[in-house]
Amino acid sequence: MFIVHPTGIPRIAFHIFHRNRLFDSKALTSDVIMAASLPGIEGSKVTKEVVIKFRQKQNFTNNEPTMDNNCGFWNVERQQWVKDGKIVDANNSYITCSFNHLTNFATLFISDEPNKQHSNILKLLSTIGSSLSVACLSFTIVTFIFVPKTRTASKFRGSFLLANLSVALLLLNASLIVSDQAIVTSSKNACVIMAIVIYYSFLCSFQWMSIEAIVLLFIVFKSIYYMTKLSDRKVITTSLLWGWGVPLLVVGTIAGVELDVYRRMDGICWINQNQMLFVAVPAGVFVCLNFMVYCVSCHKVFKSQKVQTKNLMFSLTTFVTFGLAWGLLFGVYFSTSYNTRFIMQCMFVVFNSLQGVFLFMLYILRHKDVRHLISEQIRASVLSTT
C-alpha cells in the first residue's frame, strides 16, 4: 500500500504481514506485522515520531501480571525482535506505539521483564545503593592511601587485598551509574565502551573476591600456609595478575574477536542479551567456589573459637567480602512466582549495590583502632597546615 503525493511520487509505503512465518512470533501480542518505509530515506533518519496503532491478539489478556507490553521492531541483521519506541496508549484490545524511525514494527512482550513500576523501583534502589557504595569505597581507599599505619608490615597483605577489591567495586558501581546517563546512551560507541568497562570491572570484582577467599583458606589451614611460604611480593604479583590481568585478557579477546557481544539495540550499555553466558558462567562459578570456602572456613573457625559473637562477626565479614549475596541471582532465575521473583530482585539489588557500604562498615567503622588512626592522621594533617 502506498500513500502518494499529488506529484505522483510515493510519500510512504506500508507492507502488511498477516502471516508471521518470516518472524519469531512467540513474542508477539499484535495480530499483524507492518513494515513502513519512506522512499530515499533511511529509517533511522526520520525526524518526526511515527504513531502506529495495533490490535491485540484475541487470546491475550493484559491482566496477566507476568506480561508486559513493549513496542519493538524486527532487526533484520540480528533476525530478532528488539524493544524500541514508547507506548502512547494501551488497553485489552489495542495498543498504540510511537517510533522515531521506520522499519518492521510490532508490539513485543517479554515475560521475564518486570513491569514499569517494578523496573523504576529496582532502578531507584540500584542508583541509591551504588551511590552510597561509591562514597564509602572512596573513603576506604583514601584511608589506606593516606593513613600509613593501616598498611604496616603485619597488616599490609590484608590492606592490599581489600584496597584492590574496593577499587574494583568502585569502578563497577561508578560505571553502572554513568552508563545510565543520556550522554552515554545517546552514543553507540560510548555505550559499547561503557559496556566493556562494566564487564571488566564485573570480572575484576569477582577475581578479587576469589583472591580474598583463597588467602583466607590459607590462613585458616595453617599447614597449607606454612607449606607454601608465600612472601608478600609473590602474593602481590600473583594477585595483580589474577585480579586485573586475567579479566583484561578476557575482555580484550572478546572485543577483538566479536565486538557485537558488547552491542545491544535497546539502549542498555551491557552484554548482548544473547551472550549472557559471559556473565552467568563466571558469576556462578565464583559464587559456588567462594561459598564452599566460606562453609569450610566457618566450620573450622566455629570449631576452634568458643566466643559466638566473634564467630558470627567472622561469618558476616566473610560473607560480605566473598560477595555471596550474588547468590541471590539463583533465586531470581528459579523463582516460579512473579511476586517472589520481584522480592528476590529487590534483595539482590539492595545487598549487592550496598556491598561497598558493608565493607566500609566492617573494615573501617567497626574497628576502634582504625578509627583512632584516621582521627590521629587528620589531627596531624591539621596541625601541619597550621
C-alpha positions as CSV (number, residue, x, y, z in Angstrom):
1,M,0.0,0.0,0.0
2,F,1.3,3.4,-0.9
3,I,0.4,7.0,0.1
4,V,1.1,9.1,-2.9
5,H,1.8,12.8,-3.1
6,P,-0.1,14.8,-5.8
7,T,3.1,14.9,-7.9
8,G,2.8,11.1,-8.2
9,I,5.8,10.4,-6.0
10,P,5.2,7.8,-3.3
11,R,5.4,9.5,0.2
12,I,5.3,6.4,2.3
13,A,4.9,2.7,1.7
14,F,3.3,0.1,4.0
15,H,3.6,-3.7,3.9
16,I,1.2,-5.7,6.0
17,F,2.1,-9.3,7.0
18,H,-0.9,-11.3,8.2
19,R,1.3,-14.4,8.4
20,N,4.4,-14.3,10.5
21,R,6.4,-17.3,9.1
22,L,9.3,-15.0,8.4
23,F,9.4,-13.7,12.0
24,D,9.7,-15.2,15.5
25,S,6.1,-15.0,16.5
26,K,6.3,-16.3,20.1
27,A,6.9,-12.8,21.5
28,L,4.1,-11.1,19.5
29,T,0.9,-9.7,21.1
30,S,-0.3,-7.9,17.9
31,D,-2.3,-9.7,15.2
32,V,-0.3,-8.3,12.3
33,I,3.2,-7.2,11.4
34,M,3.6,-3.9,9.5
35,A,6.6,-2.6,7.6
36,A,6.7,1.1,6.7
37,S,9.3,3.0,4.7
38,L,10.0,6.3,3.1
39,P,11.5,6.2,-0.5
40,G,15.0,7.5,-0.4
41,I,15.1,8.0,3.4
42,E,16.7,5.6,5.8
43,G,14.6,4.7,8.8
44,S,17.0,6.0,11.4
45,K,16.8,9.5,9.8
46,V,13.1,10.1,10.4
47,T,12.9,13.4,12.3
48,K,9.2,13.2,13.4
49,E,7.8,10.4,15.5
50,V,5.6,7.8,13.8
51,V,2.5,6.7,15.7
52,I,1.0,3.3,14.8
53,K,-2.0,1.5,16.4
54,F,-2.0,-2.3,16.7
55,R,-4.8,-4.7,17.7
56,Q,-4.0,-7.2,20.4
57,K,-4.3,-10.9,19.8
58,Q,-7.7,-12.3,20.9
59,N,-6.2,-14.7,23.4
60,F,-4.0,-12.1,25.1
61,T,-5.1,-10.5,28.4
62,N,-3.5,-7.5,29.9
63,N,-4.4,-8.7,33.4
64,E,-1.6,-11.3,33.4
65,P,0.9,-9.9,36.0
66,T,3.9,-11.5,34.3
67,M,3.3,-10.0,30.9
68,D,4.5,-6.5,30.0
69,N,3.7,-4.8,26.7
70,N,6.5,-3.2,24.8
71,C,6.9,-1.6,21.4
72,G,9.5,-3.1,19.2
73,F,10.8,-3.7,15.7
74,W,12.3,-6.6,13.7
75,N,16.1,-6.2,13.5
76,V,17.0,-7.6,10.1
77,E,20.7,-8.1,10.8
78,R,20.2,-9.9,14.0
79,Q,17.0,-11.7,13.0
80,Q,15.3,-10.9,16.3
81,W,12.7,-8.5,17.9
82,V,14.2,-5.5,19.7
83,K,12.4,-3.2,22.1
84,D,12.2,0.3,20.8
85,G,9.8,3.3,20.9
86,K,7.2,4.0,23.6
87,I,3.6,3.1,24.3
88,V,1.3,6.1,23.8
89,D,-2.0,4.3,24.7
90,A,-3.0,0.7,25.5
91,N,-6.0,-1.4,26.6
92,N,-7.1,-5.0,26.2
93,S,-8.0,-4.5,22.6
94,Y,-5.5,-2.1,21.1
95,I,-2.0,-0.7,21.8
96,T,-0.6,2.5,20.2
97,C,3.2,2.8,19.7
98,S,5.3,5.8,18.8
99,F,8.6,5.4,17.0
100,N,11.3,7.8,15.6
101,H,12.2,5.6,12.7
102,L,10.5,3.2,10.2
103,T,11.1,-0.5,9.9
104,N,9.2,-3.7,10.8
105,F,7.1,-2.7,13.8
106,A,5.0,-4.8,16.1
107,T,4.3,-4.9,19.8
108,L,6.6,-7.1,21.8
109,F,6.2,-8.6,25.3
110,I,8.9,-10.3,27.2
111,S,7.5,-12.4,30.0
112,D,10.6,-12.2,32.3
113,E,10.8,-8.4,32.4
114,P,9.3,-6.6,35.4
115,N,6.5,-4.1,34.8
116,K,7.3,-0.4,34.6
117,Q,6.6,0.3,38.2
118,H,8.8,-2.5,39.4
119,S,11.5,-1.5,37.0
120,N,11.6,2.0,38.4
121,I,11.8,0.7,41.9
122,L,14.8,-1.5,41.0
123,K,16.4,1.4,39.2
124,L,16.0,3.7,42.2
125,L,17.3,1.1,44.7
126,S,20.3,0.4,42.4
127,T,21.1,4.1,42.0
128,I,20.9,4.8,45.7
129,G,22.9,1.8,46.7
130,S,25.6,2.3,44.1
131,S,26.0,6.0,45.0
132,L,26.4,5.2,48.7
133,S,28.9,2.4,47.8
134,V,30.9,4.8,45.6
135,A,31.2,7.2,48.6
136,C,32.1,4.5,51.1
137,L,34.6,2.7,48.8
138,S,36.3,6.0,48.0
139,F,36.7,6.7,51.7
140,T,38.1,3.2,52.3
141,I,40.7,3.6,49.5
142,V,41.6,7.1,50.8
143,T,42.1,5.6,54.3
144,F,44.6,3.0,53.0
145,I,46.5,5.6,50.9
146,F,46.8,8.5,53.4
147,V,46.9,6.6,56.8
148,P,50.2,4.7,56.6
149,K,49.6,2.8,59.9
150,T,46.7,0.9,58.3
151,R,49.2,-0.8,56.0
152,T,52.1,-1.7,58.3
153,A,54.0,-4.9,57.9
154,S,51.5,-7.1,59.8
155,K,48.5,-5.5,58.1
156,F,49.9,-4.9,54.6
157,R,48.7,-8.1,52.9
158,G,45.1,-7.7,54.2
159,S,45.0,-4.0,53.4
160,F,46.4,-4.5,49.9
161,L,43.8,-7.1,49.0
162,L,40.9,-5.1,50.5
163,A,42.1,-1.9,48.8
164,N,42.1,-3.6,45.4
165,L,38.7,-5.2,45.9
166,S,37.4,-1.7,46.8
167,V,38.9,-0.2,43.6
168,A,37.2,-2.9,41.5
169,L,33.8,-2.4,43.2
170,L,34.2,1.3,43.0
171,L,34.8,1.0,39.2
172,L,31.8,-1.3,38.9
173,N,29.4,0.9,40.8
174,A,30.6,4.2,39.3
175,S,30.4,2.8,35.7
176,L,26.8,1.5,36.4
177,I,25.8,5.0,37.4
178,V,27.4,6.6,34.4
179,S,26.1,4.1,32.0
180,D,22.5,5.3,32.7
181,Q,23.3,8.9,31.7
182,A,21.9,10.3,28.4
183,I,25.4,11.4,27.2
184,V,26.4,7.7,27.2
185,T,23.2,6.0,26.0
186,S,22.8,8.5,23.1
187,S,26.1,7.4,21.5
188,K,26.5,3.8,20.3
189,N,30.3,4.0,20.6
190,A,30.2,5.4,24.1
191,C,27.7,2.7,25.1
192,V,29.9,0.0,23.8
193,I,32.9,1.4,25.7
194,M,30.9,1.6,28.8
195,A,29.7,-2.0,28.4
196,I,33.3,-3.1,28.1
197,V,34.3,-1.1,31.3
198,I,31.3,-2.5,33.2
199,Y,32.1,-6.1,32.2
200,Y,35.8,-5.6,33.0
201,S,35.0,-4.2,36.5
202,F,32.5,-7.0,37.0
203,L,35.1,-9.7,36.3
204,C,37.7,-7.9,38.4
205,S,35.4,-7.7,41.4
206,F,34.8,-11.4,41.3
207,Q,38.5,-12.1,40.8
208,W,39.5,-10.1,43.9
209,M,36.7,-11.7,45.9
210,S,38.1,-15.1,44.9
211,I,41.6,-14.0,45.9
212,E,40.2,-13.0,49.4
213,A,38.7,-16.5,49.6
214,I,42.0,-18.3,48.7
215,V,44.1,-16.2,51.1
216,L,41.6,-16.8,53.9
217,L,41.7,-20.5,53.2
218,F,45.5,-20.5,53.5
219,I,45.2,-18.6,56.9
220,V,42.6,-20.9,58.3
221,F,44.5,-24.0,57.3
222,K,47.9,-23.0,58.6
223,S,49.5,-26.2,57.4
224,I,48.9,-25.1,53.8
225,Y,50.1,-21.6,54.7
226,Y,53.4,-22.8,56.1
227,M,53.9,-25.3,53.4
228,T,53.6,-22.7,50.6
229,K,55.6,-20.0,52.4
230,L,54.4,-17.3,50.0
231,S,56.1,-14.0,50.5
232,D,54.2,-10.7,50.3
233,R,55.9,-9.9,47.0
234,K,54.7,-13.2,45.5
235,V,51.2,-12.7,46.8
236,I,51.1,-9.2,45.4
237,T,52.4,-10.1,42.0
238,T,50.1,-13.1,41.6
239,S,47.1,-11.2,42.9
240,L,47.6,-8.3,40.5
241,L,48.0,-10.7,37.5
242,W,44.9,-12.7,38.6
243,G,42.8,-9.7,39.7
244,W,43.5,-7.2,36.9
245,G,45.4,-9.0,34.2
246,V,43.2,-12.1,33.5
247,P,40.0,-10.0,33.2
248,L,41.8,-7.6,30.8
249,L,42.8,-10.6,28.7
250,V,39.3,-12.0,28.6
251,V,37.6,-8.7,27.9
252,G,40.2,-7.7,25.2
253,T,39.9,-11.1,23.5
254,I,36.1,-10.9,23.3
255,A,36.3,-7.4,21.9
256,G,38.9,-8.4,19.4
257,V,37.0,-11.5,18.2
258,E,33.4,-10.3,18.3
259,L,32.7,-6.7,19.4
260,D,29.0,-7.2,18.9
261,V,29.0,-9.0,22.2
262,Y,29.0,-5.6,23.8
263,R,26.4,-4.1,21.5
264,R,22.7,-4.0,22.3
265,M,19.8,-2.5,20.4
266,D,17.7,-1.5,23.5
267,G,19.9,1.4,24.7
268,I,21.3,-0.6,27.6
269,C,25.1,-0.5,27.9
270,W,25.8,-4.1,28.8
271,I,26.4,-7.5,27.3
272,N,24.2,-8.5,24.4
273,Q,21.1,-10.4,25.5
274,N,22.1,-13.5,23.5
275,Q,25.6,-13.6,25.1
276,M,24.6,-13.6,28.8
277,L,26.6,-16.8,29.4
278,F,29.6,-14.5,29.6
279,V,28.0,-13.1,32.8
280,A,26.3,-16.2,34.2
281,V,29.2,-18.6,34.0
282,P,31.9,-16.6,35.8
283,A,29.3,-15.4,38.4
284,G,28.0,-18.9,39.0
285,V,31.5,-20.4,39.2
286,F,33.0,-17.8,41.6
287,V,29.9,-17.7,43.9
288,C,29.9,-21.5,44.2
289,L,33.7,-21.7,44.9
290,N,33.6,-18.8,47.4
291,F,30.6,-20.4,49.1
292,M,32.5,-23.7,49.6
293,V,35.5,-21.8,51.0
294,Y,33.0,-19.9,53.2
295,C,31.5,-23.0,54.6
296,V,34.8,-24.8,55.2
297,S,36.4,-21.7,56.9
298,C,33.4,-21.0,59.1
299,H,33.3,-24.7,60.2
300,K,37.0,-24.6,61.1
301,V,36.7,-21.3,63.0
302,F,33.5,-22.1,64.8
303,K,35.1,-25.4,65.9
304,S,38.1,-23.7,67.4
305,Q,36.7,-20.4,68.6
306,K,34.2,-20.6,71.5
307,V,33.1,-16.9,71.6
308,Q,30.0,-16.9,69.5
309,T,29.9,-13.2,68.8
310,K,33.4,-13.4,67.2
311,N,32.2,-16.3,65.2
312,L,29.1,-14.5,63.9
313,M,31.2,-11.4,63.1
314,F,33.7,-13.5,61.2
315,S,30.8,-15.2,59.3
316,L,29.2,-11.9,58.4
317,T,32.5,-10.3,57.3
318,T,33.5,-13.3,55.2
319,F,30.0,-13.4,53.6
320,V,30.2,-9.8,52.5
321,T,33.9,-9.9,51.4
322,F,33.3,-13.0,49.3
323,G,30.3,-11.4,47.6
324,L,28.0,-14.3,48.4
325,A,24.9,-12.0,48.1
326,W,25.4,-12.5,44.3
327,G,24.0,-16.0,45.0
328,L,20.5,-14.3,45.2
329,L,20.7,-14.3,41.4
330,F,19.9,-18.0,41.5
331,G,16.7,-17.2,43.4
332,V,15.8,-14.6,40.8
333,Y,16.2,-17.1,37.9
334,F,14.5,-20.0,39.6
335,S,11.6,-18.2,41.2
336,T,8.3,-19.6,39.9
337,S,6.1,-16.8,41.3
338,Y,6.2,-13.3,39.8
339,N,5.9,-11.6,43.3
340,T,8.6,-13.9,44.7
341,R,10.9,-13.1,41.8
342,F,10.4,-9.4,42.3
343,I,11.2,-9.7,46.0
344,M,14.4,-11.6,45.1
345,Q,15.3,-9.0,42.6
346,C,15.0,-6.2,45.2
347,M,17.1,-8.2,47.7
348,F,19.7,-8.8,45.0
349,V,19.9,-5.1,44.1
350,V,20.0,-3.9,47.6
351,F,22.6,-6.3,49.0
352,N,25.0,-6.1,46.0
353,S,24.7,-2.4,45.4
354,L,25.5,-1.8,49.1
355,Q,28.5,-4.2,49.2
356,G,30.8,-1.2,49.3
357,V,28.9,0.2,52.3
358,F,29.1,-3.1,54.2
359,L,32.9,-3.4,53.5
360,F,33.4,0.2,54.9
361,M,31.4,-0.6,58.0
362,L,33.0,-3.9,58.7
363,Y,36.6,-3.0,58.0
364,I,36.8,0.7,58.8
365,L,33.9,1.9,61.2
366,R,33.8,-1.3,63.2
367,H,37.4,-1.3,64.3
368,K,38.2,1.2,67.0
369,D,42.0,1.2,66.3
370,V,41.3,2.1,62.6
371,R,39.0,4.9,63.6
372,H,41.7,6.1,66.0
373,L,44.4,6.0,63.3
374,I,42.2,8.1,61.0
375,S,41.5,10.7,63.6
376,E,45.1,10.8,64.5
377,Q,46.1,11.3,60.9
378,I,43.5,14.1,60.4
379,R,44.8,15.8,63.6
380,A,48.4,15.6,62.4
381,S,47.4,17.0,59.0
382,V,45.6,19.9,60.5
383,L,48.5,20.7,62.8
384,S,51.0,20.6,60.0
385,T,49.0,23.1,57.9
386,T,48.7,25.5,60.8
